[in-house]
Amino acid sequence: MSKQKILIIDDDKELTELLAEYLSYEGFELEACHDGVAGLARAFDESFSLILLDVMMPKLNGFEVLKALGGQHKTPILMLTAKGDNDDRVLGLELGADDYLAKPFQHRELLARINAILRRIKIVKTREGQINNQLINAVRLDHATRQVFCHQQLVELTGTEFQILDLLMNNASQIVNKNEISEQILKRKLSAFDRSIDMHISNIRRKLLEFSPSDKLKTIRGAGYIFLAGESLGNNE
């Protein structure tokens, strides 16, 4: 059985060598790029199951790599940020990262994050065989291609954003709280001051509003989020 391939874009050669050895024992093959330019060139290779992207790098930093990708990549991205730097985390999520992990981290914690992301992808692929299209309130999810359309216009969502929208649409007109989203989608409990779910919801809302005259996501302060069903609740194609 071939190993799943992970791309790490990080200028810390010692770290990447240690991770390559550790992840090899866990069934992964790690390829390293040590600057943003080289990493960007490899990031479009869809043979990678995951990209680990550091923030501080020469030539192009992690944010510049995300901007250059522009949401056109299919591979999930786990951002490696400075410990306690919430601004980096928020910006990374805004620019299309699927999740973040603060440095320094324990190898087991990184492995847990990697496996959580890959499990999410597997769940989505399983759903692809169960339902092809889901249409609610002029938003259509195509599970076969993992594409989203709003008023028949293609909306570019990251893999994590797609899964969150899928969860909300499956519970249309019902409140889904942040803890539930974090546990079901990110596969971890929501910690204090963790704004990752807020940022993903904000990204989804902003992207849908580009093609819709009205907001389809409602925030219930202190409770969670609702996908508004409109007139099409429950319609499937």
Steps between C-alpha positions, in 0.01 A plus 500: 500500500650832391549774756294817494709797392529819704669820381667713768604855409733611780853643503592311819696212345565329834128496579402367158756221524368397843142510377587300188641222718214510752219512242661223297443265794135615507439414136569832329755616245618856562639728231660826615540837332706755691370826355166635388580513127598133482205406719250689286625321190428162665174597673288445189608135476181314592690185597555653846242415765590801716721810505679621816573869450724709725441874537854639515707402196736660247397614149129459568353468849207273579240771454640592159485134398133486604424819308673360191297178527187715510271218605572310178664204676320179594746383764422588866750732668607487866667830590795498743488822701697663780380402846243745632487709181124518448532753217699249293239233562209723400676624187594147397139386525378808311740420217388140465682282752287213633644498851802616698747364752726715717876442518662344687277193492530139604529250217199310630290818493598562138416139412158537666427815295611331178285193566200717593519687169541180300205340682285798404592452136417129521157579648427745218604243239270244665211745472579545131369149440181567694381833359613698199322831534342694781306819426372732770424872473675535160819338634595168341765260626636252249654225712647317203723794410495677838386819328256761630268712288302802617231620260670273244837676543805302610619588852862418586505345850781321677446138600426598860258773393319250277458256789374770737246621244394140440440453874300823526289417194428153635361678806333787311282726719657350813767650725834320478735608778870566458602208722303260282659639183848476651454144621334374181712683245834585665482186718600685815334681788485875463749666733467842660571791264509265200350701213548243226129416463407872501750565222382208288137614537602857412677374187199293391262793558721743307541264205127422474409870518706560186224320307197551723295811582431369851695335780433129528683451830369640826712535813316439827721671757604263774326206332638427154407530134200430277487438127179668387285258304308755295233346284700194395538313826557131446530507122753260359589438137 
